[in-house]
Amino acid sequence: MLATRNSEEALDIVQDAMFKLVERYGDRDAQEWAPLFQRILQSRIHDWYRRRSVRNRFRVFLGRSPDEPDVDPI
């Protein structure tokens, strides 16, 4: 939540990281899960920042403020 400043976005990122952990590393030893989960979570947070950056560029291009909520202009 500190990284996104939005509890819903943060929960989605954590949930996605958990799914990826189970999907890809469920067969590994349980002691390996914590570091793997942290790595996956950090990757998901970085992905979120990249997507947010691209969205903000398009918002500026369309003449809207980057702080406006997602609304389909069409």
N, C-alpha and C positions, 0 to 999 in steps of 0.2 A: 504494500500500500504506500510505503514511503517513495518508491520509485515512480509510481503512476499517479499518485495523488487522487486516486479514484478507487473506491473499494470494489465496485463491480468489475472494473477492468483488472484489478489485482487478483480477484477471485478467479476470473477467467484464465489468467496467465498461470496461476498455481494449478488449476484443474487440468489445463492442457499439459503442463509439465508432469503431473502425476500420470496422466494417460500415456505419455511418451515413455516414462520410466517403466510402467507395467508392460507396455507393448514391446519395447526393445530389450529391456534388461530384467524382466520378471524371472528368468531362469538363473540369474546370478545369485551369489551368496548375499544374504540379508545385510551383512556388514558393509558391502560395497554400495548399498542403495543410497545412503546419506550423501556421500560425495558426488555420486552420479546425479542425484536429484538436484543438488545445488548447482552443478554445472548446467544441467538442462534448464533449470529455472533462470539462471543468468542469461543463457542464450535466448530464451523466450522474452525476457525483459528487453534485451538488445533488439530483438526482432520487432517488438512493440514500438520502441523508439524510432526505428527505421520507417515502419509503416506510418507512424504519426507524422514524421517529417515529410514524407511524400504527400500525405493527405493535406498538410498545411500548405505545401507549395501549390497544390491545385486549388485550394480555397483562396489563396491570394490571387492566383491567376483568374479565378472566376469573380473576383471583386468582393469576396467575403472575408470577414475577420477570422483568423485562425482559432479564435476562442469560441466561435459560434458552434452550437451542437450540430451533429451530422443530420442534414436535411437534404433530401434528394431534390435538386433544383428542377428536375423535369417533372 
